[in-house]
Amino acid sequence: MKKRFLTLIVGGSMMAATSLVVFVESPAFADEAISQSIDIDIQYRYRRKGSNEFKMLTDGGTLYSGDSYKIVFTPTETTYVYIFQKGSSGNLYRLFPMKGFNGVIVNNFNPAQAGTTYFIPAPNKSFFLDEQIGEEQIYIIAARQADRMLDQQYQQVLIARRGYNPVTIQRSQAALERAINMRDPSGITTDSVVIQQQTKADDEEQPFAMLWQRLEICEGCVNRLTFRHR
């Protein structure tokens, strides 16, 4: 079947909603789609302001200014992963791959290696929600080869930001968002993955023991996760 994810902030926002679309197809096409899916085990973690305990952030959840969050994922095969976030400000940022953000070097590069766990932004860092409230969206795209067009479009956004021209910035971001949204929605989220792994980031006091969600993403498709920032 042809298938037609700010700042490392100490001031940024995000929350997660995972949109699911299940295609009804003939068995032959369905089997083909499943065999071509890219599986990624993922957790969205958050903690309240003043708390040391991370919890799971779920689709449609709510975070508050001062809360922090991070994304942790493990691909089951070598995968080119692209994670963007559209913040409540309307700005669009790429969270993965990312060399560094706001002067902090994180060195998260593609392709993501099979069986390796990635902490976004870093094992000892989290994103921090600022005072600008609204809706946040995270987009995850996965492919077996580099998406050169997506890379080029994000470079246009960075070039526009360096020029400090609001009109050019808005246009480049709008073009990137269209390129993301024109992709087929995809991703079957399975909450019962039997991988009760315990992973501990450097900024967590205790290992984070929780079932992982498995995203089964069709090649080049986009999975969305939305949350409210209050």
C-alpha positions in Angstrom: 0.0 0.0 0.0 1.4 3.4 -0.9 1.5 5.8 2.1 0.6 9.2 0.8 8.6 16.3 16.9 11.7 25.2 21.9 14.3 25.3 23.3 16.3 23.2 25.5 14.8 25.4 27.6 14.7 26.7 30.6 11.7 28.0 28.9 9.8 25.9 26.4 6.7 23.8 26.3 5.3 20.6 25.2 2.9 17.9 25.9 1.8 14.8 24.2 -1.1 13.5 22.3 -0.7 10.4 20.2 -3.1 10.3 17.3 -3.8 6.9 15.9 -5.2 5.9 12.6 -5.9 2.3 11.7 -6.3 1.7 8.0 -8.9 -0.9 6.9 -7.4 -2.8 4.0 -7.5 -6.1 2.3 -5.5 -8.7 4.2 -2.7 -8.7 1.6 -2.2 -5.0 1.9 -2.5 -5.1 5.6 0.2 -7.8 5.9 2.5 -5.7 3.7 1.9 -2.5 5.7 2.7 -4.4 9.0 5.9 -6.0 7.6 7.1 -2.6 6.5 6.4 -0.8 9.8 9.3 0.6 11.8 9.0 -0.2 15.5 10.1 2.2 18.2 9.7 1.7 21.9 9.1 5.1 23.5 8.3 6.9 26.7 7.3 10.5 27.4 8.3 11.4 30.9 7.4 14.4 32.9 7.7 15.7 36.5 6.0 18.5 38.3 7.8 21.6 39.4 9.5 20.9 42.7 9.2 17.1 42.4 12.0 14.5 41.8 9.6 11.9 40.5 9.1 11.3 36.7 5.8 10.0 35.5 4.4 8.9 32.1 3.0 11.7 29.9 0.1 10.4 27.9 -1.9 11.6 24.9 -4.1 14.6 25.7 -2.4 15.2 29.1 -1.8 18.5 30.8 1.5 20.1 32.0 2.0 23.3 33.8 4.5 26.1 33.6 7.5 25.1 35.6 7.1 21.3 34.8 9.8 19.5 32.9 9.7 16.6 30.4 11.8 14.4 28.2 11.4 11.8 25.5 13.1 8.5 25.7 13.1 6.0 22.8 14.8 2.8 21.6 14.5 1.8 17.9 14.3 -1.9 17.2 16.3 -1.4 13.9 18.7 1.2 12.6 16.3 4.1 11.9 16.4 7.7 10.8 14.2 9.4 13.4 12.9 13.0 13.2 11.2 14.5 16.2 9.6 18.0 15.9 7.7 20.0 18.4 5.3 22.8 17.7 5.1 24.9 20.8 2.3 27.1 22.2 4.1 30.1 20.6 3.5 28.5 17.2 7.2 28.0 16.6 8.4 24.7 15.2 11.6 23.1 16.5 13.5 19.9 15.8 14.3 17.9 18.9 16.0 15.0 17.1 18.5 14.9 15.5 20.1 17.7 17.3 23.8 18.6 18.0 23.0 21.1 20.7 20.5 23.6 21.9 21.0 26.9 23.6 24.6 26.3 24.1 24.2 22.8 25.5 25.9 20.0 23.4 23.8 16.8 23.2 25.1 15.1 20.1 22.0 13.2 19.1 22.5 12.1 15.5 20.9 10.0 12.9 20.7 7.2 12.2 19.5 6.0 15.6 21.0 2.6 16.3 19.0 -0.5 17.0 18.8 -1.3 20.7 20.3 2.0 21.8 18.2 4.1 24.2 18.2 7.8 23.4 17.3 10.5 25.9 15.9 13.7 24.5 17.3 16.2 25.1 20.0 14.3 27.1 20.4 11.8 30.0 21.0 14.6 32.4 18.7 17.3 30.9 15.0 17.9 30.5 12.9 20.5 28.7 11.3 23.1 30.9 7.9 24.7 30.3 7.9 28.5 30.3 5.0 30.8 31.0 3.4 30.8 27.5 0.4 28.5 27.7 -1.4 26.8 24.9 -1.4 23.5 23.0 1.8 21.6 22.2 2.3 19.0 19.5 5.1 16.5 19.0 5.6 14.9 15.6 7.6 11.7 15.2 8.7 10.6 11.7 10.7 7.4 11.1 12.4 6.1 7.9 15.0 3.6 6.9 16.8 6.2 4.8 17.7 9.8 5.5 14.9 12.2 4.5 16.9 14.8 2.6 13.9 17.0 1.9 12.9 17.2 5.5 16.5 18.1 6.5 16.7 20.8 3.8 13.3 22.3 4.9 14.5 22.6 8.5 17.7 24.2 7.4 15.6 26.8 5.7 13.9 27.5 9.0 17.3 27.9 10.7 18.5 30.3 8.0 15.3 32.4 8.3 15.8 32.6 12.0 19.3 33.9 11.6 18.0 36.6 9.4 15.5 37.8 12.1 12.8 38.4 9.5 9.5 37.5 11.0 7.8 37.1 7.6 10.5 34.8 6.3 10.5 32.8 9.5 6.8 32.3 9.4 6.8 31.2 5.8 9.7 28.7 6.3 8.0 27.2 9.4 4.6 27.0 7.6 6.3 25.1 4.7 7.9 22.7 7.1 4.7 22.1 8.9 2.9 21.4 5.7 5.6 18.9 4.7 5.0 17.1 8.0 1.2 17.2 8.0 0.9 16.0 4.4 2.3 12.7 5.4 0.0 9.8 6.3 -0.9 9.7 10.0 0.4 6.4 11.4 1.3 4.5 14.5 -0.3 1.8 16.4 0.5 2.4 20.1 0.7 -0.8 22.1 0.8 -0.3 25.9 1.3 -3.9 26.8 4.8 -4.3 25.4 6.6 -6.8 27.7 9.8 -4.9 28.1 9.6 -3.7 31.7 13.0 -2.1 31.3 14.4 0.0 34.0 16.2 3.0 32.6 17.7 5.8 34.7 18.6 9.2 33.3 21.3 11.2 35.1 18.8 13.6 36.5 16.5 10.9 37.9 17.0 9.7 41.5 15.5 6.3 40.8 15.3 4.0 37.8 12.2 4.6 35.7 10.3 1.3 35.7 7.3 1.5 33.4 5.9 -0.4 30.4 7.0 1.2 27.1 4.7 2.1 24.3 5.6 0.6 21.0 5.0 2.8 18.0 4.6 0.9 14.7 5.2 3.6 12.2 4.9 3.1 8.5 7.8 4.3 6.4 8.0 8.1 6.3 4.7 8.5 8.1 4.1 10.8 11.0 2.8 10.0 14.5 1.4 12.9 16.5 1.4 13.5 20.3 -0.5 16.5 21.8 -0.6 18.0 25.2 -2.0 21.1 26.9 0.3 23.6 28.6 -1.5 25.4 31.4 
